[in-house]
């Protein structure tokens, strides 16, 4: 019999029912050895399979399997990776179900599924762990609305917020950036501000200019390099004309490697870098002969 977690990644409910039924202690007597026999006889394996199975169900996006697991297991705690993965996948219906599950009364636990370990019934409800990188994962995957929902629905969760602004800027989600500034940043005042580095890396000109105009004080050391890597001659021009020239050497090098001839020509024409032969190797390795001729 395959492990429950493996079945949750592909199998129908009837397969899960069969595994669960065959894991009853009275059903395993005299049967050939199987790891699944420990599902309801060993507390550690029971909880391990709960975490693995729930993560598999979430990755698959199967709400029916998530519901099935929570109806049968008790006394378990989810790994934070469950909500992190679901946030990445953007399946809000599963998160809403988990939140609703938490709000139910304790007496809603099905007594038929209470497991007894050494005479003590484990009848407490399963605990859903929120937070971690759930918001960061949602932003990186482009699920801006889910970010707001997570923060407002689970305000007491311990989560990593240090990367959320940078990810929002790289995504170019202006409404999310402003929401973070007006909501999250009024409470978490030590978080890093929006940076021109992230705006340039994401290729978002309007956000880059907005950050510059508001003087948030974020780092801009890699903005020119990021713009050059993306081949954004317009952004490179704007940065230099506004006095942001740090990283010019790296900008020429990365532009040569990416084959962005117009960017290389413009930067060299401004005499921001002396002796550009150092970047020739990048162009040669990538086969950009037009850039090689320019830097020769």
C-alpha positions in Angstrom: 0.0 0.0 0.0 1.4 3.4 -1.0 1.9 6.1 1.7 -1.1 8.4 2.1 0.9 11.5 1.1 1.7 9.9 -2.3 -1.9 9.1 -2.8 -2.9 12.6 -2.0 -0.8 13.9 -4.8 -2.7 12.1 -7.5 -5.3 9.7 -6.2 -9.1 9.9 -5.9 -10.9 10.0 -2.5 -11.8 6.3 -2.7 -8.1 5.4 -2.7 -7.6 7.6 0.4 -10.5 5.9 2.0 -9.0 2.5 1.3 -5.6 3.5 2.8 -7.3 4.9 5.9 -9.5 1.9 6.5 -6.6 -0.5 6.0 -4.5 1.4 8.6 -6.8 0.6 11.5 -4.8 -1.3 14.1 -7.3 -4.2 14.1 -7.0 -4.4 10.3 -3.2 -4.8 10.3 -3.0 -7.9 12.5 -1.7 -10.8 10.5 -1.3 -8.7 7.4 2.0 -8.3 5.5 4.1 -5.5 6.7 3.4 -2.0 5.3 4.5 1.4 6.4 0.8 2.5 6.2 0.1 0.3 9.3 1.7 3.1 11.4 -0.7 5.7 10.1 -3.0 5.3 13.1 -0.7 3.4 15.5 2.3 5.7 15.7 1.8 9.3 16.7 5.0 10.6 15.0 4.2 8.9 11.6 0.6 10.0 11.9 1.6 13.6 12.2 4.3 13.3 9.6 1.9 11.9 7.1 -0.6 14.6 7.9 1.9 17.4 7.1 3.1 15.7 3.9 -0.4 14.8 2.7 -1.8 18.2 3.3 1.1 19.8 1.4 0.5 17.4 -1.5 -3.2 18.2 -1.6 -2.5 22.0 -1.6 0.1 21.7 -4.3 -2.4 19.8 -6.4 -5.1 22.4 -5.6 -7.6 19.7 -4.4 -9.9 21.2 -1.8 -11.8 17.9 -1.4 -8.6 16.1 -0.3 -7.8 19.0 2.1 -11.2 18.6 3.6 -10.9 14.8 3.8 -7.6 15.1 5.7 -8.9 17.6 8.2 -11.9 15.4 8.9 -9.8 12.4 9.7 -6.7 13.6 11.4 -6.7 15.2 14.9 -4.1 16.7 17.2 -1.8 17.7 14.3 -0.1 21.0 13.4 0.4 22.0 9.8 3.7 23.0 8.5 3.8 26.7 7.5 4.8 25.4 4.0 1.1 24.5 3.5 -0.1 28.1 3.4 3.1 29.3 1.8 2.6 26.9 -1.1 -1.1 27.7 -1.4 -0.4 31.4 -1.5 2.1 30.8 -4.3 -0.5 28.8 -6.3 -3.1 31.5 -5.7 -5.8 29.1 -4.5 -7.8 31.3 -2.2 -10.7 28.9 -1.8 -8.4 26.5 0.1 -7.1 29.3 2.4 -10.6 30.4 3.1 -11.6 26.8 4.0 -8.6 26.5 6.4 -9.6 29.8 8.0 -13.2 28.6 8.4 -11.9 25.3 9.8 -10.0 27.2 12.5 -13.2 29.1 13.5 -15.2 26.0 14.1 -16.0 24.8 17.6 -13.8 22.2 19.2 -16.8 19.7 19.5 -16.9 19.5 15.7 -14.1 17.0 15.8 -15.4 13.6 14.5 -15.1 11.2 17.5 -14.8 8.3 15.1 -11.4 9.6 14.0 -9.9 10.4 17.5 -6.6 8.5 17.8 -5.6 6.9 21.1 -1.9 6.9 21.9 -1.1 4.8 25.0 -4.5 5.3 26.5 -4.7 9.1 25.9 -7.1 10.3 23.3 -5.8 13.0 21.0 -9.0 14.8 20.6 -7.8 18.4 20.1 -8.3 20.1 16.7 -5.6 20.4 14.1 -3.7 23.6 14.2 -3.2 25.7 11.0 0.0 27.6 11.0 -0.2 30.9 9.0 2.5 33.4 8.1 6.1 32.6 7.1 6.6 33.6 3.4 2.9 33.4 2.5 2.6 37.1 1.5 6.0 37.1 -0.2 5.1 34.0 -2.2 1.8 35.5 -3.3 3.4 38.7 -4.4 6.1 36.9 -6.4 3.5 34.8 -8.1 1.4 37.9 -9.0 -1.5 37.3 -6.6 -1.8 40.8 -5.2 -5.4 40.5 -3.9 -4.4 37.4 -1.9 -1.7 39.4 -0.2 -4.3 41.8 1.2 -6.6 38.9 2.2 -3.8 37.1 4.1 -2.7 40.2 6.0 -6.2 41.2 6.9 -7.5 37.7 7.7 -4.6 36.5 9.8 -3.1 39.7 11.3 -1.4 38.0 14.2 0.6 35.5 12.1 4.3 35.6 12.3 5.5 36.3 8.8 8.5 37.4 6.9 7.7 40.9 5.6 11.3 42.1 4.8 11.0 41.0 1.2 7.4 42.0 0.4 8.1 45.6 -0.8 11.0 44.6 -3.0 8.9 41.8 -4.6 5.9 44.2 -5.2 8.2 46.8 -6.8 9.7 44.1 -9.1 6.2 43.0 -10.1 5.3 46.5 -10.9 2.1 46.4 -8.9 1.6 50.1 -8.0 -1.7 49.5 -6.1 0.0 46.9 -3.9 3.0 49.1 -3.3 0.7 51.9 -2.1 -1.3 49.5 0.0 1.8 48.2 1.7 2.9 51.8 2.4 -0.5 52.8 3.8 -1.2 49.7 5.8 1.7 47.4 6.5 4.4 50.1 6.8 2.4 52.1 9.3 2.7 49.2 11.7 6.1 47.7 10.7 8.2 50.8 10.6 11.6 49.1 10.3 10.9 47.4 6.9 13.1 48.5 3.9 11.6 51.2 1.7 10.9 50.8 -2.0 14.1 50.8 -3.9 15.1 51.9 -7.4 17.2 48.7 -7.6 14.0 46.6 -7.6 12.2 48.9 -10.0 15.0 48.8 -12.5 15.4 45.1 -12.2 11.7 44.7 -12.9 11.8 47.1 -15.8 9.2 49.5 -14.4 10.0 53.0 -15.5 7.0 54.8 -13.9 7.6 53.2 -10.5 11.4 54.0 -10.8 10.5 57.6 -11.3 7.9 57.6 -8.5 10.5 56.2 -6.0 13.0 58.8 -7.1 10.5 61.7 -6.8 9.4 60.6 -3.3 13.0 60.2 -2.1 12.3 57.1 0.0 16.0 56.7 0.6 16.2 53.1 -0.7 19.4 51.8 -2.3 20.1 52.7 -6.0 23.5 51.1 -6.3 22.4 48.5 -8.7 19.7 50.4 -10.6 21.9 51.2 -13.6 23.0 47.6 -13.8 19.5 46.3 -13.6 18.3 48.6 -16.4 21.2 47.7 -18.6 20.6 43.9 -18.1 17.0 44.4 -19.3 18.2 46.3 -22.3 16.3 49.4 -21.3 18.2 52.2 -23.0 15.4 54.7 -22.0 15.8 53.7 -18.4 19.6 53.8 -18.5 19.4 57.3 -20.1 17.0 58.6 -17.5 19.1 57.2 -14.6 22.4 58.8 -15.8 20.7 62.1 -16.6 19.4 62.2 -13.1 22.9 61.6 -11.6 22.7 57.9 -10.9 25.9 56.6 -12.4 27.1 54.2 -9.7 27.6 50.7 -11.1 28.4 51.9 -14.7 31.2 49.4 -15.1 28.9 46.5 -14.1 26.2 48.0 -16.4 28.5 47.9 -19.4 29.6 44.4 -18.6 26.1 42.9 -18.2 24.8 44.7 -21.3 27.7 43.2 -23.3 26.8 39.8 -21.9 23.2 40.2 -22.9 24.0 41.6 -26.3 22.2 45.0 -25.8 24.2 46.9 -28.3 22.3 50.2 -28.0 22.9 50.3 -24.2 26.6 49.5 -24.6 27.0 52.2 -27.2 25.2 54.8 -25.2 27.1 54.1 -22.0 30.5 54.1 -23.8 29.5 57.3 -25.6 29.0 59.1 -22.2 32.6 58.1 -21.2 31.3 56.6 -18.0 33.7 53.7 -18.3 37.3 53.9 -19.3 38.9 51.0 -21.2 35.8 48.8 -21.8 37.9 45.8 -23.0 37.1 44.1 -19.6 33.6 43.5 -20.9 34.6 42.1 -24.2 34.9 38.6 -22.7 31.2 38.6 -21.8 30.2 39.4 -25.3 32.6 36.8 -26.8 31.3 34.1 -24.5 27.7 34.8 -25.6 28.6 35.2 -29.3 27.6 38.9 -29.6 30.1 39.9 -32.3 28.5 43.3 -32.9 29.2 44.2 -29.3 32.7 42.8 -29.6 33.4 45.1 -32.5 32.2 48.0 -30.5 34.4 47.3 -27.5 37.5 46.3 -29.5 
